[in-house]
Amino acid sequence: MRSRWGRFMLFTSALGLLATSAFAQPKGKKPKDKAPAEAPAKDKGKAGAKPATPAKGGEDVEDLGGDEPEVKAGAPSPQFQKAKKFLDQERWADAAVEFHNVLRNNTDDAGNTQHAKYWLAVALYHLEFYQASYTYFYEIAKSPKHLDFEKTLGWLARLATQLPEPADIIGHLGKYTEEQVSATAKGSPELLAQLNYLYGRYKYRKGEFEKAQALFGNVAQGSKYYVRAQFFSGITSVRQRKIAPAVKAFENILNYLEKNPNALESKEESQRFKDLAHLSIARAYYSAAIKQPTEGEFVPDPERLTAAVVAWNKVDVASEYWLDALFEESWAYFMASDYPHALGNIHTIESPYFPNSFYPEAQFLKAIIYFTNCQYENAKIIVAQFVKKYEPIRGGLGKILDNRCPGPKPDDEGNIADLSPEEAKKCLGFLNDVRDGKAAELQGANGKLLKPVVEGAFDDREILKNLEYLKVIKAEQDRLKSAKQPIKGSPLAGELASTLENAYGDAISKAGALARGRFLRAVDDLDEHLGNVQTMLIDILAGERGQLEKVGEAKAAAIKQQQTALKGLGDVKADEEHYLWPFDGEYWRDELGFYRQRVVNVCGGRS
């Protein structure tokens, strides 16, 4: 049985580790923010209507409406024929200008107007104006009755390899059927694999896990999408609380990369997926290791805890995920009552080799361990140190948030309204200052305390992808400005400039909101930890007075903890390859991860 702090650990670590973004984010944190979404302007049905900006933040095309009536194409106009001739000759710039003129001048019937929009998008793709091309293909993708609806799916797949993920092409697959996916990829196994992966991601987003699982399973070995499909297959199983198939999917990644080390674009990416697979296996086993026979009672399964620790230990020491693995492993050791390992891991995390690491919960775990073993004085000292260190940090973060990354406050349900364009741009500017080392708030003695928190909040792959997306759009804008005839000075150039400007503004809004969301998450986490240590202090004081609500239960828990240990991993003993060496205050790099700290349980001597 466990005290309230055992329950806190279970829910924040066991369940929190299995949140969706725990596998997608490099730091394994809980998702507390959601990027704002905004519906695109709907096509009014005019032949030359301005292209709508693709939906942001995961909005799905099937939810946006905008279907056009079913039409037929008659005989094309001379201008259309001229544009098509340019297209067939691969004179992409001439074709793009002429098809835009067809749309602008309403030269053709509704059917050929639809064809003109499609061919304009194709020409722009070949001109490498991928974002601009996407805006036209996006309009077609939301209208199943469009004459070129099915053909557009293949172009969306191509664009998915050219535009970063924040372009959210996945969100625009909603109106395609599985039959259309198969028909589009007929004769091309790699295109079929890509579409199954993308469509599986879409179904996963919609919560249709069984369909998503089937689609991921259709991605065969040999495809460059196999590893990613298996990864999302594992995540999907986790969301369904199916631990065995989740572990199997992650193991498939490890086995495949072992046999095919060049399967991904780089060795670094292969190693990253290996580390993520080990981390995910550990989290899956850990979540399944804690049983709850009765209310308030948690019994760890030594076999599964052992499997979790084995997986955590396989995360490469040079990996960006190694400290995460070390910290998460500490909770497993705590659940197994292997306090020497738990405290030893925390000792490594707090070493000077990781000056920018930010794990405030590690101190909280130390306090829990001392509290569990009735070492109340030590627990009080740690709580006091925690408050002394992190309350000023919390105050500094609040000032930065108000001054450099402002925005609306959450409502009573925790929802946050969209940022204004000015707020998003301001927060994005702060993010760039931090990345460039120019943020004045992170300079000086006080700034050094805040720096790990702020940089940790912004050290996020999703943020990096959004910044990459901004660069892609900006590069297109620059290329458009330097475009030659016939695009230069044409009405098409004016429309593309407006389209790219809107896309850039939308991308700034999304990136700024995401950055602020990550910052808010860091502040909220710190608030939660500060609240928890204050509550713990009340229990410590009660324990000192012998007035715990259930003293007998606490004693029983302490005894039970001593009887439960990780199989073969719980003892502090030196084997033939190791020595026991007292820590003298000096850290050595080759000792990181091998520290142990003895803990004496004094609960038996209390009444």
N, C-alpha and C positions, 0 to 999 in steps of 0.2 A: 504494500500500500504506500501511497505517496502523500506528501503535504501539498498545499496549494501551489508550491513552486515546482513540484513534479508535474502538476497539471498544466502549469504555465508552459513549461518546457515542451510537453507533449503537443499542445496545440500550436505553439509558435514555430516549433521546429519540425515535428513529424508531419503535421498537416500543411504547414506553410511551405515546406520544402517541395510539396507536390503541386503547388499552384502552377497554373499554366505557364506563366512567364519564368518560373524557376528554371526551366530547361532552356528557355530562349534567351535569358539575360545572363551576362557573364558573372554577375555577382550573386545570382540565386536569391534575389530579394522578392518580397511579396509585391504584387502589383496593386498600387493604391491610386494610380492615376490613369486616366483615359484621355487620349488626345481628342480634342473637339472635332466634331464632324459637321460638314456643311454640304447640303445638297447642291448640285450644280444647277445653273440656270437651264430651264427646259427649252428645247428647240421649239420655236413658235410655228414651225412648219414652212417657213419661207425658204426658198431655194438657196438664197445667199446668206442665211442666218449665221451669225457669229457662233463658232464652235463653243460648246459648253466646256467648262473646266472639269476634268474627271473628278469624281467624288473623292473626298479626303477621309482619312482616318478610319478606313475599314467599312464605309458605307457600301452596300451592295447594290448592283445595278437592278436586280430583280425587285428591289424595294422602291425604286425611283420612278417607275412608270415611264411615260414618254413614248409609247408605241405609236408608230405611224400607221395610217390605214394601208391595207394591202393594195398594191398598185401593179401595173404592167408597163413595160417599156415598149414604146413604138419605134418608129424610124428615127435615128439620131439626126440632129441638126448638123450642118456643115462644120460649125465650130466644134461640136463634140467629136466629129470624125477627124478633124485636124488634130485635136488633143490626143485622141487615141492613136493616131499615126505616130506622133512624137513619142508616145509611150512605147509602142511596139519597136521603135528605133532606139529605145533606151536613152532618149534625149529628155532626161528626167526634169530638168529645170523648165524647158519649154512646155512639157506636158503639164507640169504643176500649174504654171501660169495660165495655160489655156483651159484646163479643167476648172480652175478657180473662176475664170471668166464665164464659163458655162453656168456656174452657180450664181455668180454675181448678176449676170444679165438675164437670167431666167430663159435661156434659149431653148430648153427642152421640156418634155413632159415629165411628170413626177417620177416615172420609172427610170428614165435616163438621168434625171437629176440625182437619184440615189446612186446610180452607177458612177456618175461624175465625182461624187463625194468619196466613194470608195477608191477610185483610181487616183484622185488627188492625194489621199492618204498613202497609197502605194508609192507614188512618185516622191513624196516627202520622205518616206522611209529610205528610199534609195539615195536621196540627197543627204541622208544622215541627220535630218531634222526629226529625231526620234520623238521628242516630246510633242512637237507640233503634229506629227503624224498620229500620235496617240490620241490627241484630242478629237480627231475625225473618226478614228476607229472606235473610240469610246462611244461616240454618238450612235454608230451603227450597232454596237454590241448591246445597246439597251432596247433595240427594236427587232424582235424576232421576225417580223414581217418584212423587214428590209431585204431587198433582193440579193444583197451581198452579205447577209448576216452570217451564214455558215462559213463563207470564205474568210471572214474577218478573224475567226478563231485562230487560224494558223498565223496570222500577222500579230495577234496579241501574244502568241507564244514566242515569236521572234523578238518582239519588243521586250518581253520579260527577260531576255538575255542582254538587252542593251540599256535598259533603264534600271536604276536601283530599286530595291523593294518598296520604299515609301511611295513610289508612283502608284502602287496598289493595283497592279493589273489583276492580281488574284481576285480582288473585289468585283471585277467586271466580267466574271464568268457565269454569273447567276442564272442567265436565261438560256444557257446551252444545256442540252441533254447529254447523257452519257453516250447515246447513239451518235449524236453529232460529233462528240469528241472522237469516237472510234472512226467515224467516216472521214474526219479531217486528217487523221494520222494514218490512213490506210496506205500501206506500202512503206511507211517510215517508222521503224521500231523506236528510234530515238525520240522522234516527235511525239509518238504515243506515250512513251515514258514520261516526257516532260509534261504533257497535258494531264496524264493521270496524277502526277505529282501536284501540279498547280490546282487541278480540280479537287484533289483530295484536301489540299490546304483550304480551299473554299468551303468544302463540306465540314471540315473540322471547325472552321470559324463559325459556321451556322449551328454547331452542336450536333450535327448528324454523324455521330462517331462511327456507327457501323458502316455507313457508306464511305466515310473517309478511310476507314481501315481497309476496306476492300480495294479502294483505288490505290492506296499506298502499296498494298500487296501486289498490285499489277505491275509495279515498276521492277523490271527484271535486273538481275546481276549483269554487270557489263555496261549498264547505263551510267552516265555521270550524275544521274539523279537518284541512284540507288541508295547511297549512304544517307542523303537527306530524307528520302522517303522512309527509310527504316527508322530514322531518328523521330520523325513525326508519327510513325506507327507506334513507337514506344510511348511517346507523349499521349497519344490517343488512348492507349491501353491504361495509362496512369489515370487519365481523366475518368475512365470507366472503373477504376479501382481493380483492374485486372493485372496483378503484379507479375505473374508468371509470363504471360505473353509480352509484357513490357520489357522484362529482363531479357527475354529471348531476342527481341528486336535490337536492343542495345548490344547484345553479344554478337548478333549478326554483323553489326558495324565493325566490331573489333576483329572478328574472324575474316571479314572481307578485306579490310585494310591491311591485315597481316599478310594476306596472299596477294594483294594488289596495292602495294605502297604508293603507286603513282595514279591511283584512281581519281584523286581530287586535283585541283589546280596547282597545289604546292605541298611541299612536305609540312610546312607550318599548318596548313589547313587540315591535313590528315591527322597531325598530332593533336590539333584542337578538338577534332571530332572524337578521337580516342579518349582524350581527357573528359570530354563531355559525356561520353558513353559510360566510362567508369563512374563518374560523379552521379549520373542518372541511375545506374544500377544500385549504387550505395543508397541513394535517397529512396528508391523503391523498396529495397530490403528493409531499410530502417522504418519506413512507414508501416510495413507489414509486421514488424517485430514487436510492436507494442499492443498487447491485448488488454481488454477492459472487461474482466469477468463481472464486476459489479460497479455501481456508481462510486467514483472516487478511488477505485483500485486499478492500478496498471501493472501488468506483469510482462516483463520483457522476455522475448524468446531468444535465448543465447545463440541458437543456430543462425537465425537471421541477422542478429546483431553482429555475429562473427562475419557473415557474408558481406554485410555492409562495410565493416571496417576493412576487410580484405580489398574491397573495391575502392574505397577511399584511398588506401595506401598505394594503389596503382596509378593514381593521378601523378603525372610527372612533376618532379620538384621544380622544374623550370617553367611550369605552366602558369598561366594567369589565374588558374583555378586552384592552385595548390593550397593557398591559405584558406580559401573557402572550404576545401576538403578537410583540412586540418581542424578548422573550427567546428564544422558539422560533425566530424568524427568525435570531437570532445563530448558532444551531447550523447552519442552512443555509449561512450565509456562511462559517462555519468549514469545513464540508465542501467548499465551493467555493474554499477558500484565500483568500477575500476577508476578510482579517483586519481591515482598516480599518473595514469596515462592522460586523463582529462586535463589535469593541471599542467602536465608536461607539455601538452600541445599548446595550451594558452601561453606558457612560458616562451615557446618558440615564436608565436604570433607577436608577442610584445618585445621581441628582440630588436636591437637597433638596426638590424639588416632590413627592416621593413618600416621605415620612418613614415611612410604615407599610408600605411594600412589603418583601417578604421573599423574596429570590432568592439564597440562598447559593450555588447552583450557578453563578451568574454569575461569582463569584470563581474558582470551580473552572475554568470555561471560559477565563478570562483566563490562568490558570496553564498550561492545556493549550496555548494559543496560543503563549505565550512558550517553553514546553518544546519545542513542535514546531519553532520557529524557533531553537532552541539558545541562547536567551537565559536560561541557567540561573540567573543571579543574580536577574533579575527574577522568574522563576518561584518561586525560593526565598522571596523577599520576600513574594509574594502568599500562598504557603502558610503562612508564619509569621503573617501578618496574619489569615488565615482562622482558624487555630487559636487565636490570641489572642482573637479576637472571639467565636467560636462555642462554645468549650469552656465558658466561664462561662454562656452562654445555655443550653447543654445541661444543665448542673448545676441551674440555676434551674428549667427545665422539669420535670426529674425530681422536684424537691421539690414543685412544684405538683401534679404527677400523683399523688404519694403522699398528699398532704394534702387536696387538694380534689376529686380525681377518681380515687379508688382503685378497684381492681378486681383480678380474678385475673390472674396472669401468663400469657403464652402458653406452650403446651406445646412439645415439641420440633419439632412440625410447624407451629408458628405459629398454632394455633387458640386462641381465647380463649373461656372459659366465659362463660355469661350473668352479667350483673351481678345482685346482689341488689337488691330494691326500694330498700333504704336507700342502696346505692352509686349506683344510677341517679339517685335523687332528689338526692343530694349533688352529683353531677357536673352535673346540670341546674341546681342552685342556683348553682354556680360559673359556668356558662354565662350565666345571667341576670345575675349580678353583673358579668361582663365586658361584656355588652351595655348595662348601665345605667351603666357607668363607676364601679362601686363595688368592684371587685376590688382589695383592698389590695396584693396581690402585684404589681400592675402600676403601683404608684405609686413615686415616687422615682427616683433615677438607675438603679438596677438594674432596677426595674420597667419603665422606658422601653425597655430593651434587649429585655425579654421580650414587651412589648406587641404589636409587629408579628407575632410568631410566634403568640401565643395568639389574637389577633383574626383573623389570617389562617386559622388552623385552624377557627375557628368561623364564618367568613364563607362560608357554604355554603348554597346554595338548598335542599338537602334538609333541613338543620337548620331553616331558616326555615319550611319547610312543616310540619315536625313541631311547631314552636311554634305555628303557626297552627291545627293540628289540636287541640292542647290548649285553645286559646282557644274553638274551636267546641264542644268537649265541655263546657267550663266554662260557656259561655253557655247550653247546654241544661240543665245542672244548675240554674243560677240561675232559668231560666224554669219549671222543674218546681217549684221551691220556692215560686214565686209563682202557681202554677196555681190556677184557681178550680174550683168544683164543675162537673161531677161528678168530675173527676180528683182534686181536693184530698182527701186523707185516704182515698182508695180503695186497695184492694189493688194495683191497677195502678200507682198512684203509688209504692208501696213497691217494687214489682218494678223499675220504671224507675229509681228512685234507685239500687238495687243494680247494675243493668245499667250505668248511666252511671258509677258509681264504679269498677266493674271496667274499663270502657273507658278511663277517665282514668288509672287505675293502669298499665294496659298501655301507654298512650301515653307516660306518663312513663318507663317502663322502656325503651321503644324510643328516645325522644329522648335520654335519658341515655346509653344505650349508644352511640348514634350520635355524640354529642358526644365521649365518651371515645375512640371509634374515630378520629375526626378528630384529636384531640389526640395519640393514639398514632402516627398516621401522620406527623405533623409531627416527633415525637421520633425515629421510625425513620428518616425521611429525613435528619435532621441527623446521626444516628449513621452513616448510610451515607456522607454527604459527608465527615465527619471521618475515617472509615476510608480513603476514597479519597485524600484529600490526604496522609495518612501514607504510603500506598503510592507515591503520586507522588513524594514527597520522596526515597524510596529510588532511584527512577529518575533523578531530577534529580542526585543525588549521583553515581550511576554515570555519568551523561552527562558530568558535570564531569571525571571521571577518565578519560573516553574508554573506559569499560568496558560500554557498552550491549551487550546480548546480540547485537544485529544492527545494528552501526553502519552498515554498508553499506546495509541496508534503510531505516534512518532517513534517510540522505542521499537515497536514491532517492525516498522519500516526500516529502521537502522539495521536491525538484525537481519532482516530479509535481504537488504542490499549487500550485506557482507557475504551472504550465502550465494548471491547471484554473481556470476562473473562471465566474461567473454571466454568462450571455449579456447583454451590454450593461449590466450592473450592477456589475461588479467593479472598475472603475477609480475612483480618487479624483480626479475632475476636475470643475471647475466649468463648468456649461453657461451658456447665456445668461440663465437665471433665478436663478442662484446665485453666491455668492462664496466663496472660501476665506478663512476668517477665523480667526486663531490663538486658541485658548482661553486666556483670561487668569485663569482661576480663578473667574469669575462666570458662573453659568448664566442663560440667558434662555429664557422659556417658548416663544417662537416658534422657538427653535433645537432644541427637544426632538425627537429622532428623526432629526436631520440631522447629528449629530456623526460625525466620522471620526477614526481614529488610525492614523498610519503605523507600520508594523512592518518592521524590517529583519531579514532572514533571514541569520544568521551561520553556518549549518551548513556552507557551502561552504569555510570557512576552517579546519575542524577535521579532524583525521586520525582 
